[in-house]
Amino acid sequence: EDLKNLAEHVDKPKFHLVAHDWGGGVAWHFVSKYPEMVKSYTACNIPHVTSLRDQQRGSWEQMLKSWYMLFFQLPVLPEFMMMKQDNQCFYGIAKEAGLHKDEELINVYKFAFPDFTTWNRTINYYRAAVRSTIFKNPKSLPYMKGLKDIKVPCMSIFGTDDKYLSVDSAKGTNKYVKNHRLELVPGVSHWIQQEAPEKVNPLLQD
């Protein structure tokens, strides 16, 4: 609803949507609920959410890649782990994309995650996702139903060296999208738009 309200506020009744990771998860729900507002959707290293769940239930590769989601179910500890040593975690994350020496980039992320509250709100996405799957929250059922048959033209740009998401989860997106194009980018990490903008940007303009 926030995305819908933002688009209406800036007078963009229909637009091209590009998103990554959790933003991408939100975007999959948006295109399923408001297809009339989206000209096209490009998902950067984020499979269709139902395809991801399929792999988490049926693929050891994806189960192992998703280990951190279980860790994030613990109270308080994950927040302090991410915050320790002045958000040192961002150096490790940036290293996956070969950007760990870019102090300006890392400082941007440190600025965006200044305290416990910010990390808590972020990690709560993982807590909510896991718990809604386990306990089958009835409030989520209408959203999940609409995800099964997405008619908006969608393109997935997926770096094959993603430590968190499997290539098969990206390939499985095709089951749930009528008009789907998959662009695999070999040797690129989860942080595809930061690591390989020279490959991502032309695809967005294609």
N, C-alpha and C positions, 0 to 999 in steps of 0.2 A: 504494500500500500504506500510506503514511503516513496518508492520509485515512481509509482503512478502519480502521486501528488506532486513530486518534483517536476515531472514531465509536463503536467498540466500547468504548473506555476510558471514555467519558462515558455509556455505556449508551443510545445512540441507534441502534437497529438499522435504523431507516428515517427519513429526514428530507428536507426540502426543501433543495436545493443552489443557491447563488447564487455566481457567480464572474465575474471580469473578466480580460481579457488573458491572460497566461501561466497565471494560476490557472484561467482558463476553459479553456485548452488541456488542462491536467491534468484538469479536471472532465469534459471530453468523453470522455477515456479512462476515467475512473472510471465514468461512467454506462454506457459500453459493456461494461465488465468486471463491474460489480456492480449491475445494474439492480434487483435485488431489494432494495437498500438505499436507493433514491432514489424519493421520492414525486413529485418534479418537479425539473427543472433550469432555472434562468434564467441565460442567458449574456448578460452586459453587454459589448457591443462586442467580441465574439469569435465569429467564425463557426465553424461546424463545421470541424475541421482539414482534412478532405479537400476540402471546398468551397474553403477558402483555397488549398490546393495546386493545385486545378483552375484558379483564377484566376491564381495566380502563374505557371502554365505557359501559360495561354491568353489573358491579358488584359494589354495594355500598361499600362493604368491601375494594376493591382495590381502589376505588375512594377516600375513607377516608385515606387509607394508603399513597396515593400519594399527600396529601395536600402540602407537602414541595416543590413539583415541581412547584406548583403555586406561592408559596412564592419566589422561586428562579427566577421567571420572573421579579421581581422588579429590577430596576437598583441600583447598589452600596450597598444598605442596606444589602443584604444577605452576601456580602463579609465582611463588617464590623462586622456583627453579629457573623460570624464564627471566626473572628480574635480577638474579644474582650477578654480582660484579658489573654493575651498571649496564644491564641488558647485554651481557657478553654473547648471548645466544645469537644475536644478529650477525656476528662475525662468522659463526658456523653456518648459518643459513646462507649468507652471501657467498661463502666459499664454494657452495654447491654450484653456483653460477660463475665462479671465478671472479667475483666482485668484492672479495673480502678486504682488498686494499683501498677501496673507494670510501674514504672516511666521510665524504660529504653525503653519500647515499646512506651509509649506516647511521649517521647523525639524524637524518630525516626520520628514519624508523624509530630511533631512540626518542625523538621529540614526539612522535605519534603515540608512543607507549610509555608515558612518563611515570605511571604509578600502578599500584595493586588493582585499583578499580578498573582501569583500562584493560589490563590483562584478564581480570575476572570476567568482564563482559565478553571478551573475545573467546576465552576458553569455554564459556557457558554455551556457545554454539555447539561444541562437541558434546557437551553433557546432554543438551536437549536432543541432539540427533540420535545419540545412542539410546537414551531412555525412551524416546518416542518409538524407536524400532522394537525394543524389548517389550515395552508395556502396551504397544499399539494404541497410542493416544487417539481416541475417536475424533478429536478436533482436527487431526492431520489428514484424515481419510479423504475429505473432498479435494484437498490439494494433491494428494498422491494419485487419485483417480484421473485427474486431468493430465497428469504427466505421461500417461500411457500412449497418447496419440497426438503428438505435437505437429502442427501443420505449418508453423512458421519456418521459412528456409533457415537452416542452421549449418554452421561450419565449425568443426572442432580442429583447433591447432594444438598439437600434442607433442611435447618433447619426450623422446623415448627413454631418456635416462632419469625419469621422475622417480624419486625415492619413496614416494607416498602413494602413487596411483599407477596401476598397471596399464599397459598398452591394451590388453584385452578389455578393460573397462571402457576405454575410449572407443574401441571397435564395437562394443556392445550397444553403444548409443544409437546405432543404426536401427535397432529393433523398435525404438520408441519415437523416431522422428521420420516423418514422411519424406522430407527433402533434406538429406544429410550429406555433407561432404567432409571427409576426414583427411587432414593434412598432417602426416607424421613427420617430425623433424628429428632425424637421427642424432644421437649424442648430446642432446640438449636437456637440461634439468627441468624441474618443476617450475622454475622461475623464468619461463620462456621469454616473456616480453622484455625482461631486463637483460637476459643473457644473449638473446638473438633478435634484436629489433630489426636488423637488416633482413631477416626472414619473415618476421611477423608482419611488419608494416606493409610490404607489398601485397601480402595475402589479404589484408584488411581493405586495400584499395582495389583489389581485383574485381 
